């Protein structure tokens, strides 16, 4: 079966709404979202299907200057995504539009355009001025959208379709992602950690799905290790009498069960591993689950 189909990379700085946009397009939460920057640590593949197209979106980590091995892997992930995509979408929002142009080496004749997100937070005159500035900066078309409200998402999709070739389908038309279940378990727990704790803890916490046992009868068993760098962080993560980690477990389990559409027994263990972001064996293990 032939449809308009291809790969689209969504690229931008942290907290510009990339994950919210993907969740809005797919009408399902497959990408971790929080108000804090850098919630996404690995590119998330989401598949949009309608009667005449299949668009495979990559939600990528926010672009940063790498400070450790983990962040180096995150930025390499973006490079790989760009090289395998047919269309590149640069996303800015109402706050970071003045930042320098996002620059990556892309293949010749690759179609690119810019999104201005969070347009609902701007007055019309201000929005028009920002769009004009972005058009000058990139020499590319700019589409104003709101991932939060859904404004102009249909126009965004139609713009993508107009630049995709007719192809055979890359994926069955009834799935929204090819990521393994372990990946989504880690993403949902990461989202809850970002929503629950203060500034330092989310960025110091690594998540490893250590065991995932599906059962024909009864609840699936999932064991997850939360890595932190110091004992003081471990105490904060666990909380007095285990109150905080229990809250994380309850909220994470709700998200996981809603996504998997079955009950799970979720066990969370907190361990200290100083400087874990620069330990090859740990970073490798995290990347293997995605």
N, C-alpha and C positions, 0 to 999 in steps of 0.2 A: 504494500500500500504506500502511495506517495503522498506526502504532505509538505508544506513549508516547514523546514526543520533545521536546527543548528544549535550551536553552543554560544551562550552569552555570559560574559564575565562582568560582574558588578564590582567596581573598584572605587575605594574612597578612604578617607581618613576615619579614625575611630569615631563611633557614635553619630554617624550621619544618617542612620536609618536603613542600612543595607539589609539587615536581617528582618526588620519590620516590613520592608518592601517585599522580600521573598515570601514571607508568611502571608502577606496580603494577596499577592498574585496567586498563590497556590490554595488560599483559603484554608490553610492548615498550618499549625505551628511546628515547623521542622527545624527552625534555626533559633538558637538561644537569643533571648532579648532581655535587656535590662537598661536602666537609665545610665549605668556606668559604661565608660568606654572600654573597648577591647574585650567584650564578652566572647566574641567568636575567635577561636584559636586555629581553626582549620577550615578550608574551603568546604562549604556545604552545597551539594548538588541537589537542585530541586527541578522537577519536571512538570511543565505546564502543557496540558493537552486541551485542544478544542476540536471542532469538526474539521478544521482545515490546516492545523499546525501542531507541531510539537517543538516547544522551546525548552532547552535545557539550560537552566540558570546556575551560575556559580555565585554563591554569597561568600565573599572572601574576608579574611581578617583585616582590620583597619591598618592602613599603612603607617608604620613607625620606623624609627631608627633602632636597629637591633642592639640589645644590651647583653644578650646571653644566647646560649645554644638553642633554647626553645624558640625565642623570637627570630633567630636566623632561619629556623625551619619554617616558621610561619610566613616569612617574607619569600622564601624559596617556593612555597606553596602558591603564592600569588603569581610568581613568574611562570610556573608550570601551567597554571590556569590560563593566563594570557596567551601563551603559545598554542594552546589547544582550542582557543575560542574563535568564533566567526565574527562576533561583534563585541566591542568593548564599551561599557557604559561607565562614565565617570560621575560619581554622585557627590554633590556638595549640599550643604544645608544653609539655613538662615544665619548661622554663626561663622562657619569656616570658609565662606565663599571668597574671602580675601586672601586665603592661603595661596601659596605658589601653585602653579599648574602641576597636576599629577603627571609625572613623566615615566613611562616605561617603553622599552623597545617593543614595537609591534610589527607584525608582518605587513608588507606593502598591500595596498588595496583592502585592508581590513576596515570595515565600517566602524566609526566611533561617533558617539554623541554624549551629551552631558545632561544630567538631571539636577534640577534644583529642588531638593526635598524640603518638607516642612513649610510649604508655601502658605498653609493655613495660618501660620504665625506671623505673616507679613501683611502690611497694607499694600494695596494694588500698586501705588506709585513706587514704593520701595522695592517691590518685587520686580517691576519693570526695569528699574535701574540696575538691579543685581543681574538680571538676565542679560542685559546689554553688556555689562562688564564681563560676564562669563563668556559670552559670544566672542568678545574681543580677545580674551585670554587664550581661548582654545581654538578659535576659528572653526568652530563646530556648532551644529544646532543645539539649542538648549530647550528642554521640556520641563516646565514647572509641574511638580506633583506634590501630593501629600500621601505618604505611605500610611499614615495614621487614619486618615478619613477615607482614602480611596480615590481622592480627586485626581483626575487625568490618568489613572492607571490604564484605562482602556486605550487611550491615545498612545501611551507608552508601548503597549503590547502591539498595537497596529503598526507603529513605526518600526518595531523590530521585525514583524512579519514581512514588511515591504522590502526588507534587505536580506531576507533569507531565501536560499534556493529551494527547489522541490527535491526532496530526498526520500529514501526509504526511512521508516521509523527506526530510531536508535534504541528505543525502549518500548516495552508493551505500553499501551495507552491507558492502563488502569493503575499505574504506580506513580508515586510522587517523588521518590528518591531511591537510589541504589546503595545508599549507605547502610552498613550493618546495624542491627538493633543495638549492639554495644555502643556504637557511636552516639545514638540518640539518648541512651541512658546517661552517658557522661555529659552530654549537652544539657539535658534537663536538670541534672544535679548542679552543673556549673551555673545555670540560670538562677536557681534557688539560692546558691551561695552568694552570687552577686547581689541578689535582692535582699538578703538577710543581714549581711555584715557590712562594717564600715570600710573605709577606703583601702586599707592595707591588705586585709585578709583575702578578698577575692583574687587579687593579683599574685598572691603568694601560695595559692592552693592549686595543686595538681590533682587530677582525677584519673584513676586507673580502674577500669572494670576488671576485677581480678577473676571473678567466676560468673558465669551465666548459664544456669542449668534449666532447660525447659522440661516441664513435666507433663505427661499425658493426663494425670490426675493430680489435683491440688495446685498450689501456687508455684510459679517459676521462682527459682532461687537466684538472687543477684547479690554478689558481694563486691563492694566498691571500697577502694582505699583512697582516702583523701590525704595527700602529702602536703606538709607545711615545712617551713625552713627552721623554725625555732619552737622551743617548748612553750614560750609565751603565746605564740600563735595557736598552738594546739589547745591551750587552756581556753582561749577565746572561742575557738571553733566549737569545742565541746560545750562550754558554758557551765554555769553552776549546776551541779547534780545532773549534768547531761542534758539540760533543758534546751540549749540551742541546737545541738546535733540531732536531738529528737525532732525538733521543729523542721530541720532540713530534711530529715528522713520522711516525715509525714507529707510535706509539700512535694518533695521529689517523687514519692510513690504515687501520688495522685496524678501527676503529669505523665509518669511512665505508664501507669495502668490505662490512662485515657488514650495514650498513643498506641500501646500494644493491644488494647481491647481485651485484656485479660488480667487477672490478679497476680501480684508478685509479692514475694517476701524479700524486702530490701535490707541488707545489712551494711552499715557504714562503719568503717574503721579509720581512725585518724592516726597517722604516723609522722614522725619528724625525720626529715632527710635534708640536712643543711646543703644549700646551694644545689638543690635537685634540678634546677633549670639548666645547669651546665653538665649534668651527668648523662653521658651518651646512652647508657643502658636504660635509664628511666625515660628519656626523651624518645628513644626508639620504641619502647613499650607503649607509650602514649600514641605514637604515630601508627603503630600496628593495629590499634583498635579503630582507626578511622579509614 
